[in-house]
Amino acid sequence: MGKGLIPADLDTWKQRRRVIAPGFHALYLEAMVNMFADCSERTIMKFEKLLEGEDSRGGNSIELDLEAEFSSLALDIIGLGVFNYDFGSVTKESPVIKAVYGTLFEAEHRSTFYIPYWKIPLARWIVPRQRKFQNDLKIINDCLDGLIRNAKETRQETDVEKLQSRDYSNLKDASLLRFLVDMRGADVDDRQLRDDLMTMLIAGHETTAAVLTWAVFLLAQNPSKVKKAQAEVDSVLGQKKPTFESLKKLEYIRLIVAESLRLYPQPPLLIRRTIKPDVLPGGYRGDKDGYPVPAGTDIFLSVSSSYICLIYLFCSHCLPIWYAYQRIRFEPEI
C-alpha cells in the first residue's frame, strides 16, 4: 500500500485524509447507492442462475462460499465507485482480480509471519511467493497507473465547492478518482494517489465482505430476525431500488450490521506501535516481572477477545451472569 492511509505515519495520514475526505460528499454517496444496487443485482442474478441450474438437475439447493461471493461484489463496487473501472469479478476472474487476491494473501502472510524475510534484498527474486507477489503488485500498479493517467488526460479542473455540487447521477465518470484529479489538477502526485487508491482497493473490499458474511451467518441462526428484516425491506423499498434517502429508513438493517460488527469486529485485530519502551503485565500464570517491549514494536490486539473479557470482568462484579451471556448473543434490538 506504499504510503496510503493505513500504513502512513500520523503526519502523512492527516495530510492525506484532508485531501480525500471532501470526495465523500452527499451527492457522490447518492450516486454510489444506485451503483451499489446495480452491482448487487448482478450477484443476485448469478445466484438465481445457479439455482435454476440446480433445479434442472432435480435439486433444490446450492452451496456457496458467501465470503468469496461478497468479496467479489465489494471488489466490483470499489472498482466502479473509486476508479470507474469494472472488475467484473462477480462473473469472471481477470488477471487483475487474481493479482488483487494474491496481494491480499501476501499481506496476511506478512502480518503473521515472525521473521520479515521479504526485507532481504534478494528475497524478491529467490523466494517463489515473493516473485509472484512482485508480479501481482506490478499488474495492479500498471492498472491503477493507466486509470490515473486517463483521468488526468480528461480532467476538468475546478474548486471543491463546484465539484461537490455536480450532478453525479448523470456523470459518465462519478468516481472518487475523477473528483481527486479534477480537484488537484496537474499538481496531483501520481504515486501518492496510487497508494491511496491501493489502500481502498485492498483494505476496503475485504472488510466489507467479512461484515456481510458474518451478518448472514448470524441471521441464518435466527430465523425470527430474518423475518423482521424482510418485513422492513418490504415496507420501505417494496419493489423499488434503494436510494440514499430510503437506506436511512432501514433502521433494523442498520442495527443488524452494527450488531454483527460488535460480535465479529472488522478488522478483528488492532495494531499499535510503541513509541517508547514499556512493560506489559505478565497476566495469569505469566512472568511476574511482565514483558519488556522496546520502542517501535508492533502489538496485535484481538478486538473481539478484549471486548468479551471486559464484559465478563464488568458483569462478574456488578451484574448477574445472565447479563454477560446476553451480551454475547445476537440481539440487534438491544
ZAVO-93404 format. One record per residue (C-alpha): residue number from 0; residue in one letter; x, y, z. Coordinates in pm, whole numbers, padded with zeros to 5 digits. Layout:
<recs>
+-----+---------+--------+--------+--------+
| num | residuo |     px |     py |     pz |
+-----+---------+--------+--------+--------+
| NUM |       A |      X |      Y |      Z |
...
+-----+---------+--------+--------+--------+
</recs>
This chain:
<recs>
+-----+---------+--------+--------+--------+
| num | residuo |     px |     py |     pz |
+-----+---------+--------+--------+--------+
|   0 |       M |  00000 |  00000 |  00000 |
|   1 |       G |  00304 |  00227 | -00011 |
|   2 |       K |  00225 |  00540 |  00190 |
|   3 |       G | -00152 |  00504 |  00176 |
|   4 |       L | -00385 |  00592 |  00463 |
|   5 |       I | -00344 |  00271 |  00664 |
|   6 |       P |  00036 |  00229 |  00684 |
|   7 |       A |  00107 |  00604 |  00685 |
|   8 |       D |  00268 |  00785 |  00977 |
|   9 |       L |  00048 |  01033 |  01166 |
|  10 |       D |  00152 |  01347 |  00978 |
|  11 |       T |  00108 |  01180 |  00637 |
|  12 |       W | -00228 |  01037 |  00745 |
|  13 |       K | -00359 |  01379 |  00848 |
|  14 |       Q | -00247 |  01534 |  00521 |
|  15 |       R | -00391 |  01257 |  00302 |
|  16 |       R | -00720 |  01244 |  00491 |
|  17 |       R | -00773 |  01618 |  00438 |
|  18 |       V | -00727 |  01562 |  00064 |
|  19 |       I | -00952 |  01256 |  00031 |
|  20 |       A | -01236 |  01333 |  00276 |
|  21 |       P | -01409 |  01601 |  00057 |
|  22 |       G | -01466 |  01334 | -00209 |
|  23 |       F | -01717 |  01151 |  00012 |
|  24 |       H | -01985 |  01419 | -00009 |
|  25 |       A | -02364 |  01373 | -00019 |
|  26 |       L | -02416 |  01389 | -00398 |
|  27 |       Y | -02136 |  01137 | -00455 |
|  28 |       L | -02289 |  00900 | -00198 |
|  29 |       E | -02632 |  00934 | -00362 |
|  30 |       A | -02485 |  00835 | -00700 |
|  31 |       M | -02295 |  00546 | -00543 |
|  32 |       V | -02609 |  00394 | -00390 |
|  33 |       N | -02752 |  00346 | -00741 |
|  34 |       M | -02431 |  00174 | -00847 |
|  35 |       F | -02437 | -00045 | -00532 |
|  36 |       A | -02783 | -00164 | -00632 |
|  37 |       D | -02675 | -00245 | -00989 |
|  38 |       C | -02376 | -00448 | -00867 |
|  39 |       S | -02591 | -00628 | -00609 |
|  40 |       E | -02840 | -00722 | -00881 |
|  41 |       R | -02558 | -00890 | -01077 |
|  42 |       T | -02478 | -01102 | -00772 |
|  43 |       I | -02845 | -01191 | -00720 |
|  44 |       M | -02880 | -01289 | -01086 |
|  45 |       K | -02573 | -01512 | -01052 |
|  46 |       F | -02728 | -01688 | -00750 |
|  47 |       E | -03062 | -01729 | -00930 |
|  48 |       K | -02889 | -01875 | -01236 |
|  49 |       L | -02705 | -02125 | -01017 |
|  50 |       L | -03034 | -02223 | -00852 |
|  51 |       E | -03205 | -02264 | -01189 |
|  52 |       G | -02924 | -02494 | -01299 |
|  53 |       E | -02965 | -02700 | -00983 |
|  54 |       D | -03344 | -02715 | -01034 |
|  55 |       S | -03293 | -02855 | -01384 |
|  56 |       R | -03087 | -03135 | -01229 |
|  57 |       G | -03359 | -03216 | -00978 |
|  58 |       G | -03200 | -03040 | -00682 |
|  59 |       N | -03342 | -02758 | -00473 |
|  60 |       S | -03039 | -02605 | -00302 |
|  61 |       I | -02687 | -02486 | -00377 |
|  62 |       E | -02374 | -02445 | -00168 |
|  63 |       L | -02194 | -02110 | -00189 |
|  64 |       D | -01882 | -01965 | -00035 |
|  65 |       L | -02051 | -01641 |  00066 |
|  66 |       E | -01731 | -01474 |  00178 |
|  67 |       A | -01586 | -01521 | -00172 |
|  68 |       E | -01911 | -01402 | -00334 |
|  69 |       F | -01935 | -01094 | -00112 |
|  70 |       S | -01568 | -01023 | -00170 |
|  71 |       S | -01627 | -01021 | -00547 |
|  72 |       L | -01928 | -00794 | -00502 |
|  73 |       A | -01735 | -00549 | -00283 |
|  74 |       L | -01444 | -00550 | -00526 |
|  75 |       D | -01672 | -00460 | -00818 |
|  76 |       I | -01832 | -00181 | -00614 |
|  77 |       I | -01498 | -00032 | -00512 |
|  78 |       G | -01371 | -00061 | -00870 |
|  79 |       L | -01662 |  00140 | -01008 |
|  80 |       G | -01702 |  00380 | -00716 |
|  81 |       V | -01336 |  00464 | -00666 |
|  82 |       F | -01176 |  00412 | -01012 |
|  83 |       N | -01468 |  00396 | -01258 |
|  84 |       Y | -01329 |  00054 | -01352 |
|  85 |       D | -01548 | -00255 | -01376 |
|  86 |       F | -01351 | -00552 | -01246 |
|  87 |       G | -01646 | -00779 | -01329 |
|  88 |       S | -01527 | -01018 | -01060 |
|  89 |       V | -01881 | -01144 | -00990 |
|  90 |       T | -01896 | -01304 | -01335 |
|  91 |       K | -01532 | -01359 | -01433 |
|  92 |       E | -01178 | -01376 | -01298 |
|  93 |       S | -00940 | -01141 | -01477 |
|  94 |       P | -00561 | -01117 | -01422 |
|  95 |       V | -00620 | -00804 | -01212 |
|  96 |       I | -00861 | -00994 | -00984 |
|  97 |       K | -00610 | -01274 | -00937 |
|  98 |       A | -00340 | -01016 | -00861 |
|  99 |       V | -00558 | -00843 | -00600 |
| 100 |       Y | -00623 | -01168 | -00414 |
| 101 |       G | -00259 | -01269 | -00444 |
| 102 |       T | -00163 | -00938 | -00284 |
| 103 |       L | -00419 | -00990 | -00007 |
| 104 |       F | -00284 | -01336 |  00075 |
| 105 |       E |  00070 | -01199 |  00090 |
| 106 |       A | -00040 | -00914 |  00319 |
| 107 |       E | -00199 | -01167 |  00557 |
| 108 |       H |  00115 | -01383 |  00543 |
| 109 |       R |  00339 | -01088 |  00628 |
| 110 |       S |  00119 | -00972 |  00915 |
| 111 |       T |  00153 | -01307 |  01096 |
| 112 |       F |  00498 | -01440 |  01000 |
| 113 |       Y |  00752 | -01382 |  01275 |
| 114 |       I |  01062 | -01328 |  01054 |
| 115 |       P |  01036 | -01049 |  00790 |
| 116 |       Y |  01244 | -01240 |  00535 |
| 117 |       W |  01086 | -01040 |  00250 |
| 118 |       K |  01302 | -00742 |  00354 |
| 119 |       I |  01615 | -00930 |  00249 |
| 120 |       P |  01722 | -00767 | -00082 |
| 121 |       L |  01742 | -01092 | -00283 |
| 122 |       A |  01418 | -01241 | -00144 |
| 123 |       R |  01201 | -01096 | -00420 |
| 124 |       W |  01399 | -01295 | -00680 |
| 125 |       I |  01485 | -01610 | -00481 |
| 126 |       V |  01160 | -01687 | -00291 |
| 127 |       P |  00883 | -01807 | -00530 |
| 128 |       R |  00596 | -01648 | -00338 |
| 129 |       Q |  00783 | -01316 | -00333 |
| 130 |       R |  00837 | -01333 | -00709 |
| 131 |       K |  00466 | -01393 | -00752 |
| 132 |       F |  00387 | -01106 | -00516 |
| 133 |       Q |  00607 | -00865 | -00713 |
| 134 |       N |  00434 | -00973 | -01034 |
| 135 |       D |  00088 | -00928 | -00875 |
| 136 |       L |  00186 | -00585 | -00750 |
| 137 |       K |  00306 | -00484 | -01097 |
| 138 |       I | -00025 | -00590 | -01254 |
| 139 |       I | -00224 | -00383 | -01003 |
| 140 |       N |  00007 | -00082 | -01025 |
| 141 |       D |  00000 | -00087 | -01406 |
| 142 |       C | -00380 | -00096 | -01395 |
| 143 |       L | -00401 |  00193 | -01146 |
| 144 |       D | -00139 |  00396 | -01332 |
| 145 |       G | -00342 |  00361 | -01651 |
| 146 |       L | -00661 |  00475 | -01477 |
| 147 |       I | -00484 |  00773 | -01318 |
| 148 |       R | -00325 |  00869 | -01650 |
| 149 |       N | -00662 |  00855 | -01827 |
| 150 |       A | -00827 |  01062 | -01553 |
| 151 |       K | -00556 |  01328 | -01574 |
| 152 |       E | -00576 |  01346 | -01954 |
| 153 |       T | -00950 |  01413 | -01938 |
| 154 |       R | -00954 |  01627 | -01624 |
| 155 |       Q | -01179 |  01929 | -01580 |
| 156 |       E | -01014 |  02134 | -01307 |
| 157 |       T | -01238 |  02330 | -01070 |
| 158 |       D | -01271 |  02408 | -00699 |
| 159 |       V | -01408 |  02177 | -00429 |
| 160 |       E | -01743 |  02359 | -00395 |
| 161 |       K | -01824 |  02318 | -00765 |
| 162 |       L | -01710 |  01956 | -00761 |
| 163 |       Q | -01939 |  01879 | -00468 |
| 164 |       S | -02238 |  02033 | -00648 |
| 165 |       R | -02201 |  01834 | -00973 |
| 166 |       D | -02492 |  01622 | -01093 |
| 167 |       Y | -02322 |  01291 | -01018 |
| 168 |       S | -02629 |  01087 | -01110 |
| 169 |       N | -02579 |  01178 | -01479 |
| 170 |       L | -02199 |  01175 | -01496 |
| 171 |       K | -02033 |  00907 | -01706 |
| 172 |       D | -01747 |  00901 | -01454 |
| 173 |       A | -01863 |  00980 | -01099 |
| 174 |       S | -01567 |  00807 | -00933 |
| 175 |       L | -01361 |  00929 | -00640 |
| 176 |       L | -01054 |  00924 | -00866 |
| 177 |       R | -01223 |  01171 | -01103 |
| 178 |       F | -01304 |  01401 | -00809 |
| 179 |       L | -00949 |  01396 | -00673 |
| 180 |       V | -00787 |  01457 | -01013 |
| 181 |       D | -01027 |  01740 | -01103 |
| 182 |       M | -00974 |  01895 | -00759 |
| 183 |       R | -00593 |  01883 | -00770 |
| 184 |       G | -00542 |  01904 | -01146 |
| 185 |       A | -00188 |  01868 | -01279 |
| 186 |       D | -00048 |  01904 | -00926 |
| 187 |       V | -00177 |  01564 | -00817 |
| 188 |       D |  00102 |  01326 | -00711 |
| 189 |       D |  00059 |  01005 | -00912 |
| 190 |       R |  00249 |  00788 | -00663 |
| 191 |       Q |  00059 |  00917 | -00359 |
| 192 |       L | -00273 |  00891 | -00539 |
| 193 |       R | -00193 |  00534 | -00644 |
| 194 |       D | -00103 |  00442 | -00284 |
| 195 |       D | -00432 |  00587 | -00156 |
| 196 |       L | -00632 |  00401 | -00421 |
| 197 |       M | -00443 |  00080 | -00346 |
| 198 |       T | -00536 |  00116 |  00022 |
| 199 |       M | -00906 |  00148 | -00061 |
| 200 |       L | -00889 | -00145 | -00301 |
| 201 |       I | -00703 | -00389 | -00075 |
| 202 |       A | -00835 | -00291 |  00268 |
| 203 |       G | -01183 | -00176 |  00170 |
| 204 |       H | -01336 | -00475 | -00002 |
| 205 |       E | -01215 | -00748 |  00235 |
| 206 |       T | -01358 | -00587 |  00548 |
| 207 |       T | -01692 | -00521 |  00376 |
| 208 |       A | -01713 | -00884 |  00261 |
| 209 |       A | -01635 | -01009 |  00613 |
| 210 |       V | -01910 | -00795 |  00771 |
| 211 |       L | -02168 | -00920 |  00519 |
| 212 |       T | -02060 | -01281 |  00569 |
| 213 |       W | -02090 | -01268 |  00948 |
| 214 |       A | -02423 | -01085 |  00925 |
| 215 |       V | -02569 | -01359 |  00703 |
| 216 |       F | -02418 | -01626 |  00931 |
| 217 |       L | -02589 | -01472 |  01235 |
| 218 |       L | -02919 | -01424 |  01053 |
| 219 |       A | -02916 | -01788 |  00936 |
| 220 |       Q | -02914 | -01890 |  01303 |
| 221 |       N | -03200 | -01654 |  01390 |
| 222 |       P | -03499 | -01701 |  01153 |
| 223 |       S | -03715 | -01457 |  01352 |
| 224 |       K | -03462 | -01180 |  01287 |
| 225 |       V | -03466 | -01265 |  00915 |
| 226 |       K | -03845 | -01224 |  00905 |
| 227 |       K | -03822 | -00890 |  01081 |
| 228 |       A | -03552 | -00771 |  00840 |
| 229 |       Q | -03753 | -00888 |  00537 |
| 230 |       A | -04063 | -00708 |  00666 |
| 231 |       E | -03869 | -00382 |  00699 |
| 232 |       V | -03721 | -00410 |  00349 |
| 233 |       D | -04067 | -00486 |  00201 |
| 234 |       S | -04219 | -00192 |  00389 |
| 235 |       V | -03952 |  00065 |  00299 |
| 236 |       L | -03848 | -00046 | -00050 |
| 237 |       G | -04117 | -00273 | -00187 |
| 238 |       Q | -04006 | -00349 | -00544 |
| 239 |       K | -03807 | -00025 | -00581 |
| 240 |       K | -03431 |  00012 | -00587 |
| 241 |       P | -03275 |  00156 | -00271 |
| 242 |       T | -03185 |  00524 | -00269 |
| 243 |       F | -02964 |  00730 | -00040 |
| 244 |       E | -03273 |  00851 |  00148 |
| 245 |       S | -03451 |  00514 |  00169 |
| 246 |       L | -03140 |  00349 |  00313 |
| 247 |       K | -03167 |  00582 |  00612 |
| 248 |       K | -03510 |  00435 |  00687 |
| 249 |       L | -03377 |  00077 |  00707 |
| 250 |       E | -03314 |  00111 |  01079 |
| 251 |       Y | -03335 | -00259 |  01166 |
| 252 |       I | -03092 | -00347 |  00886 |
| 253 |       R | -02852 | -00089 |  01029 |
| 254 |       L | -02885 | -00249 |  01373 |
| 255 |       I | -02809 | -00593 |  01224 |
| 256 |       V | -02487 | -00461 |  01069 |
| 257 |       A | -02390 | -00286 |  01394 |
| 258 |       E | -02460 | -00599 |  01600 |
| 259 |       S | -02260 | -00815 |  01357 |
| 260 |       L | -01968 | -00575 |  01394 |
| 261 |       R | -01999 | -00588 |  01772 |
| 262 |       L | -01977 | -00968 |  01781 |
| 263 |       Y | -01733 | -01008 |  01492 |
| 264 |       P | -01537 | -00681 |  01459 |
| 265 |       Q | -01377 | -00592 |  01127 |
| 266 |       P | -01087 | -00575 |  01123 |
| 267 |       P | -01063 | -00833 |  01406 |
| 268 |       L | -00719 | -00705 |  01507 |
| 269 |       L | -00588 | -00365 |  01604 |
| 270 |       I | -00220 | -00294 |  01552 |
| 271 |       R | -00045 | -00042 |  01772 |
| 272 |       R |  00323 |  00057 |  01755 |
| 273 |       T |  00502 |  00153 |  02074 |
| 274 |       I |  00661 |  00498 |  02068 |
| 275 |       K |  00870 |  00438 |  02381 |
| 276 |       P |  00991 |  00133 |  02580 |
| 277 |       D |  00730 | -00018 |  02810 |
| 278 |       V |  00649 | -00331 |  03013 |
| 279 |       L |  00333 | -00533 |  02952 |
| 280 |       P |  00178 | -00712 |  03253 |
| 281 |       G |  00256 | -01083 |  03285 |
| 282 |       G | -00109 | -01178 |  03329 |
| 283 |       Y | -00243 | -01501 |  03476 |
| 284 |       R |  00043 | -01751 |  03521 |
| 285 |       G |  00267 | -01522 |  03319 |
| 286 |       D |  00601 | -01369 |  03404 |
| 287 |       K |  00558 | -01179 |  03732 |
| 288 |       D |  00801 | -00915 |  03608 |
| 289 |       G |  00597 | -00860 |  03293 |
| 290 |       Y |  00721 | -00850 |  02935 |
| 291 |       P |  00953 | -00567 |  02826 |
| 292 |       V |  00856 | -00412 |  02493 |
| 293 |       P |  01111 | -00192 |  02311 |
| 294 |       A |  01009 |  00120 |  02120 |
| 295 |       G |  00893 |  00053 |  01764 |
| 296 |       T |  00731 | -00284 |  01847 |
| 297 |       D |  00407 | -00373 |  01666 |
| 298 |       I |  00148 | -00509 |  01910 |
| 299 |       F | -00155 | -00700 |  01779 |
| 300 |       L | -00475 | -00675 |  01986 |
| 301 |       S | -00773 | -00906 |  01936 |
| 302 |       V | -01074 | -00673 |  01934 |
| 303 |       S | -01334 | -00946 |  01994 |
| 304 |       S | -01140 | -01121 |  02274 |
| 305 |       S | -01072 | -00792 |  02451 |
| 306 |       Y | -01440 | -00698 |  02430 |
| 307 |       I | -01563 | -01030 |  02571 |
| 308 |       C | -01307 | -01019 |  02855 |
| 309 |       L | -01421 | -00669 |  02951 |
| 310 |       I | -01785 | -00782 |  02954 |
| 311 |       Y | -01715 | -01069 |  03192 |
| 312 |       L | -01490 | -00860 |  03417 |
| 313 |       F | -01757 | -00593 |  03444 |
| 314 |       C | -02051 | -00827 |  03488 |
| 315 |       S | -01885 | -01052 |  03747 |
| 316 |       H | -01857 | -00754 |  03982 |
| 317 |       C | -02185 | -00571 |  03942 |
| 318 |       L | -02442 | -00764 |  03735 |
| 319 |       P | -02586 | -01118 |  03719 |
| 320 |       I | -02402 | -01366 |  03498 |
| 321 |       W | -02702 | -01390 |  03263 |
| 322 |       Y | -02631 | -01034 |  03154 |
| 323 |       A | -02286 | -01136 |  03035 |
| 324 |       Y | -02443 | -01425 |  02843 |
| 325 |       Q | -02693 | -01185 |  02688 |
| 326 |       R | -02411 | -00958 |  02568 |
| 327 |       I | -02253 | -01229 |  02353 |
| 328 |       R | -02581 | -01321 |  02183 |
| 329 |       F | -02703 | -01177 |  01854 |
| 330 |       E | -02962 | -00921 |  01966 |
| 331 |       P | -02992 | -00628 |  01721 |
| 332 |       E | -03287 | -00484 |  01916 |
| 333 |       I | -03095 | -00431 |  02242 |
+-----+---------+--------+--------+--------+
</recs>
